[in-house]
């Protein structure tokens, strides 16, 4: 939650630190959904400071865990972040494909986003 607030306030460095701490705690506990969420939060923080390679890696890890856990909302939100990363990398077709998958997923679960 603290990393999400940092990202929302534009303090991506602090958000990254908080998400890294959350990831360590989640790994220690073995709580799969917390691990996925922390990777997703790290991805968003990395996106905010143009660390796009790191963003892609955290997105991939989050998506893999979310897919295995059946966490559809988190999966869709991570796809949105992944789309933004690909857009910044100059890959608009890939970005649009990720955003389209996210919109489909969100519509399927009835999320208001």
ZADO-1210 file (C-alpha; in nm, 4 decimals, padded with zeros to 6 digits):
<atoms>
<atom x="00.0000" y="00.0000" z="00.0000" code="UNK" pos="1"/>
<atom x="00.2819" y="00.2414" z="00.0794" code="UNK" pos="2"/>
<atom x="00.4438" y="00.1838" z="-00.2581" code="UNK" pos="3"/>
<atom x="00.1121" y="00.2509" z="-00.4340" code="UNK" pos="4"/>
<atom x="00.0835" y="00.5823" z="-00.2487" code="UNK" pos="5"/>
<atom x="00.4377" y="00.6736" z="-00.3466" code="UNK" pos="6"/>
<atom x="00.3650" y="00.5972" z="-00.7104" code="UNK" pos="7"/>
<atom x="00.0412" y="00.7972" z="-00.6991" code="UNK" pos="8"/>
<atom x="00.2297" y="01.0925" z="-00.5516" code="UNK" pos="9"/>
<atom x="00.5046" y="01.0669" z="-00.8129" code="UNK" pos="10"/>
<atom x="00.7707" y="00.9540" z="-00.5628" code="UNK" pos="11"/>
<atom x="00.8772" y="00.6508" z="-00.7632" code="UNK" pos="12"/>
<atom x="01.2085" y="00.6029" z="-00.5848" code="UNK" pos="13"/>
<atom x="01.0385" y="00.5710" z="-00.2466" code="UNK" pos="14"/>
<atom x="00.7697" y="00.3536" z="-00.4040" code="UNK" pos="15"/>
<atom x="01.0398" y="00.1246" z="-00.5393" code="UNK" pos="16"/>
<atom x="01.2028" y="00.0960" z="-00.1965" code="UNK" pos="17"/>
<atom x="00.8704" y="00.0151" z="-00.0295" code="UNK" pos="18"/>
<atom x="00.7765" y="-00.2408" z="-00.2942" code="UNK" pos="19"/>
<atom x="01.1190" y="-00.4068" z="-00.2635" code="UNK" pos="20"/>
<atom x="01.0665" y="-00.4332" z="00.1127" code="UNK" pos="21"/>
<atom x="00.7204" y="-00.5791" z="00.0556" code="UNK" pos="22"/>
<atom x="00.8638" y="-00.8312" z="-00.1895" code="UNK" pos="23"/>
<atom x="01.1234" y="-00.9462" z="00.0641" code="UNK" pos="24"/>
<atom x="00.8585" y="-00.9882" z="00.3342" code="UNK" pos="25"/>
<atom x="00.6269" y="-01.1702" z="00.0957" code="UNK" pos="26"/>
<atom x="00.9031" y="-01.4067" z="-00.0164" code="UNK" pos="27"/>
<atom x="00.9930" y="-01.4786" z="00.3454" code="UNK" pos="28"/>
<atom x="00.6330" y="-01.5612" z="00.4257" code="UNK" pos="29"/>
<atom x="00.5759" y="-01.7524" z="00.1026" code="UNK" pos="30"/>
<atom x="00.2486" y="-01.5654" z="00.0449" code="UNK" pos="31"/>
<atom x="00.2023" y="-01.5999" z="-00.3303" code="UNK" pos="32"/>
<atom x="-00.0465" y="-01.3188" z="-00.3839" code="UNK" pos="33"/>
<atom x="00.1679" y="-01.0748" z="-00.1881" code="UNK" pos="34"/>
<atom x="00.4688" y="-01.1734" z="-00.3991" code="UNK" pos="35"/>
<atom x="00.2730" y="-01.1063" z="-00.7177" code="UNK" pos="36"/>
<atom x="00.1426" y="-00.7739" z="-00.5884" code="UNK" pos="37"/>
<atom x="00.4906" y="-00.6620" z="-00.4840" code="UNK" pos="38"/>
<atom x="00.6285" y="-00.7455" z="-00.8299" code="UNK" pos="39"/>
<atom x="00.3435" y="-00.5496" z="-00.9861" code="UNK" pos="40"/>
<atom x="00.4120" y="-00.2520" z="-00.7584" code="UNK" pos="41"/>
<atom x="00.7831" y="-00.2691" z="-00.8373" code="UNK" pos="42"/>
<atom x="00.6970" y="-00.2725" z="-01.2071" code="UNK" pos="43"/>
<atom x="00.4895" y="00.0448" z="-01.1682" code="UNK" pos="44"/>
<atom x="00.7661" y="00.2168" z="-00.9717" code="UNK" pos="45"/>
<atom x="01.0276" y="00.1171" z="-01.2305" code="UNK" pos="46"/>
<atom x="00.8035" y="00.2492" z="-01.5061" code="UNK" pos="47"/>
<atom x="00.7868" y="00.5814" z="-01.3245" code="UNK" pos="48"/>
<atom x="01.1646" y="00.6246" z="-01.3371" code="UNK" pos="49"/>
<atom x="01.2079" y="00.4802" z="-01.6882" code="UNK" pos="50"/>
<atom x="01.3740" y="00.1587" z="-01.5719" code="UNK" pos="51"/>
<atom x="01.1904" y="-00.0238" z="-01.8463" code="UNK" pos="52"/>
<atom x="01.3933" y="-00.3465" z="-01.8500" code="UNK" pos="53"/>
<atom x="01.3307" y="-00.3901" z="-01.4791" code="UNK" pos="54"/>
<atom x="00.9646" y="-00.2995" z="-01.5275" code="UNK" pos="55"/>
<atom x="00.9241" y="-00.5724" z="-01.7901" code="UNK" pos="56"/>
<atom x="01.0895" y="-00.8301" z="-01.5663" code="UNK" pos="57"/>
<atom x="00.8714" y="-00.7466" z="-01.2664" code="UNK" pos="58"/>
<atom x="00.5617" y="-00.7531" z="-01.4888" code="UNK" pos="59"/>
<atom x="00.6548" y="-01.0977" z="-01.6192" code="UNK" pos="60"/>
<atom x="00.7097" y="-01.2316" z="-01.2694" code="UNK" pos="61"/>
<atom x="00.3846" y="-01.0792" z="-01.1450" code="UNK" pos="62"/>
<atom x="00.1862" y="-01.2113" z="-01.4429" code="UNK" pos="63"/>
<atom x="00.3261" y="-01.5617" z="-01.4024" code="UNK" pos="64"/>
<atom x="00.2347" y="-01.5721" z="-01.0337" code="UNK" pos="65"/>
<atom x="-00.1052" y="-01.4077" z="-01.0861" code="UNK" pos="66"/>
<atom x="-00.1895" y="-01.6508" z="-01.3665" code="UNK" pos="67"/>
<atom x="-00.1001" y="-01.9534" z="-01.1534" code="UNK" pos="68"/>
<atom x="-00.2969" y="-01.8149" z="-00.8566" code="UNK" pos="69"/>
<atom x="-00.6011" y="-01.7203" z="-01.0647" code="UNK" pos="70"/>
<atom x="-00.5703" y="-01.3548" z="-00.9579" code="UNK" pos="71"/>
<atom x="-00.7506" y="-01.2035" z="-01.2569" code="UNK" pos="72"/>
<atom x="-00.7799" y="-00.8430" z="-01.1390" code="UNK" pos="73"/>
<atom x="-00.4118" y="-00.8177" z="-01.0529" code="UNK" pos="74"/>
<atom x="-00.3278" y="-00.9867" z="-01.3823" code="UNK" pos="75"/>
<atom x="-00.5275" y="-00.7292" z="-01.5783" code="UNK" pos="76"/>
<atom x="-00.3749" y="-00.4377" z="-01.3899" code="UNK" pos="77"/>
<atom x="-00.0257" y="-00.5728" z="-01.4504" code="UNK" pos="78"/>
<atom x="-00.1051" y="-00.6040" z="-01.8213" code="UNK" pos="79"/>
<atom x="-00.1867" y="-00.2326" z="-01.8209" code="UNK" pos="80"/>
<atom x="00.1544" y="-00.1531" z="-01.6724" code="UNK" pos="81"/>
<atom x="00.3197" y="-00.3846" z="-01.9235" code="UNK" pos="82"/>
<atom x="00.1426" y="-00.2024" z="-02.2047" code="UNK" pos="83"/>
<atom x="00.2746" y="00.1309" z="-02.0809" code="UNK" pos="84"/>
<atom x="00.6282" y="-00.0091" z="-02.0684" code="UNK" pos="85"/>
<atom x="00.6073" y="-00.1371" z="-02.4256" code="UNK" pos="86"/>
<atom x="00.4655" y="00.1967" z="-02.5384" code="UNK" pos="87"/>
<atom x="00.7628" y="00.3788" z="-02.3864" code="UNK" pos="88"/>
<atom x="00.9951" y="00.1305" z="-02.5559" code="UNK" pos="89"/>
<atom x="00.8530" y="00.2358" z="-02.8905" code="UNK" pos="90"/>
<atom x="00.6489" y="-00.0797" z="-02.9447" code="UNK" pos="91"/>
<atom x="00.2955" y="00.0580" z="-02.9838" code="UNK" pos="92"/>
<atom x="00.1492" y="-00.2565" z="-03.1417" code="UNK" pos="93"/>
<atom x="00.2677" y="-00.4704" z="-02.8527" code="UNK" pos="94"/>
<atom x="00.1403" y="-00.2083" z="-02.6075" code="UNK" pos="95"/>
<atom x="-00.2043" y="-00.2009" z="-02.7683" code="UNK" pos="96"/>
<atom x="-00.2229" y="-00.5809" z="-02.7585" code="UNK" pos="97"/>
<atom x="-00.1466" y="-00.5836" z="-02.3842" code="UNK" pos="98"/>
<atom x="-00.4008" y="-00.3082" z="-02.3194" code="UNK" pos="99"/>
<atom x="-00.6634" y="-00.4956" z="-02.5213" code="UNK" pos="100"/>
<atom x="-00.6008" y="-00.8128" z="-02.3196" code="UNK" pos="101"/>
<atom x="-00.6315" y="-00.6107" z="-01.9996" code="UNK" pos="102"/>
<atom x="-00.9612" y="-00.4519" z="-02.1101" code="UNK" pos="103"/>
<atom x="-01.1005" y="-00.7936" z="-02.2012" code="UNK" pos="104"/>
<atom x="-00.9962" y="-00.9375" z="-01.8658" code="UNK" pos="105"/>
<atom x="-01.1423" y="-00.6418" z="-01.6758" code="UNK" pos="106"/>
<atom x="-01.4711" y="-00.6697" z="-01.8656" code="UNK" pos="107"/>
<atom x="-01.4902" y="-01.0452" z="-01.7984" code="UNK" pos="108"/>
<atom x="-01.4625" y="-00.9955" z="-01.4238" code="UNK" pos="109"/>
<atom x="-01.6813" y="-00.6859" z="-01.4174" code="UNK" pos="110"/>
<atom x="-01.4130" y="-00.4545" z="-01.2841" code="UNK" pos="111"/>
<atom x="-01.5094" y="-00.0865" z="-01.3020" code="UNK" pos="112"/>
<atom x="-01.1748" y="00.0138" z="-01.4502" code="UNK" pos="113"/>
</atoms>
